[in-house]
């Protein structure tokens, strides 16, 4: 792979992983399995190591995937809430043990094994034995204060007993037992409401509810697994958990201290069989170095502790009959084949459909209607076909031919060179594409029209009121009151929400327009580089490529988009509606960093990485994603990435702290 191809692939992988993180952490609606996500992340890590000049500080390999939630007070974590490195096989686990032993110089390491709960990470604070605060993981650097919601969890004491520290932090996982989840769904069925997909989604969504009395109605539970104090009282992790249990905190009784990796592997084998007897979902085991001293010695990468790793269990598989193949059309026109299955039980749920991804995957599997197929619930959430039982294939079963025309609008499909996906090019008239673009436009990261949801977008489309984004700004109370079950208050909220969206900045409008390959980050880069829509529309492919992190494919797509008359007409209508098409350029505060190139790595105590980036740029400096011979300074925080550190030392790039940066700009 040449540098140009690598840069494009890194960008595509980063955008895809950011989207999956958003769906998992924020929407609680994952669209791929944990395993598939991890494979994409590993590919990105490999490419970034091979081409470090294209590695961004905002890369999914450098950041925890979650985000803060609108409407809650946000607080910076005293200690970053990092994610865990993970593996699916024992050989990689042994390699982890070898790294730990090599780094510490010990022949054998004592580990603590804990079941990995499939829930929502939380940090809880106690002062003088009373629960005083609870904060979500958020983006790992800062999270949302959800104290009142967490106080509704019945098995979490609000006041402790025994000899506890005056002030401490304890982290854990909020989850839901399967029985509680089933009861909740039964109540929703009786109330005529749609059921929830799985316990993890409900637990995640519950913490985002503003009314704690509503949260109290959810059967939430919590297990705590990590204690932090300002003054270290305990020499081992297991001692700290035993103490927490004695104070009345809900620590799971399934953990075990293991001497050496062989005992760890025995624990994995034991629970791979026993996990199905548990009352809650677990998808693996977390292995931690027990000694607190060794944990400090091993330290952290930018994203993960070097003293812990998660082992993921293999997913359960079932066989069933493939009854048919249907095709779905996405917002971008991408066609996804879907297997229609004879219903089969898998991990406690009935599976009727599974993704076949694309034509390449169908050909690789050689899947045919009438086959007996093996279905796996990837990450114990998303069903997928992983193989065919050829011994049961009926004789003469015809080969499947991928469709040639869109199942929704009958337009002939296209398939671009180098892409696995087929597309329907009829983006202006194909119903799922039109509605999908409307849903994207109103989304939280775009125009954030909270009073309009997916269902209303569909209704407005069906009633011929909204066909493109600019149509939202022509809606009146009279239009809305014509709709079935639409009250005056709801209609007024919708009109006000649409009006308020006009305040969104240029980059959000640009992202909301739904141009292919233009994600949130790319939209921001384009808005900052071209300042207004006129400059962007008239930009050549070469001028677009000149923008930092904009590759050939993105440049060509953006350029082609603004060569279409209908798209230019839509921009004009949005401008006339009052939307913002000019970026606010941050005022320069000084020129002390003029001509200097900076790279940021690690976690910082006083400022977020975005704040440091803004400081550099507002004083004339330039931010880069990777350390090169042109880098002047590496701003280093705790848990600095080892590859950046190694590259900086090799090239003689000076390391500076956040305090050093403040001194350079005269802000101390």
DAQUIRA-V125189 format. One record per helix or strand of 2 or more residues. SS is the DSSP state (~ for helix, > for strand). FROM is the first residue (numbers start at 0). TO is the last residue. Records with the same first field share a line. If there is no record, write none. Layout:
SS: FROM-TO / FROM-TO
This chain:
~: 2-25 / 33-49 / 51-53 / 89-103 / 146-149 / 177-189 / 198-205 / 211-214 / 236-245 / 260-276 / 291-297 / 358-364 / 389-391 / 430-441 / 453-461 / 468-473 / 476-480 / 487-502 / 505-511 / 519-529 / 532-537 / 540-544 / 551-560 / 564-576 / 608-617 / 641-650 / 657-663
>: 73-75 / 85-86 / 109-116 / 119-126 / 129-135 / 141-144 / 166-175 / 219-227 / 255-258 / 281-288 / 303-304 / 307-311 / 316-328 / 333-345 / 348-354 / 371-377 / 381-387 / 411-413 / 422-423 / 596-600 / 621-622 / 632-635 / 653-655
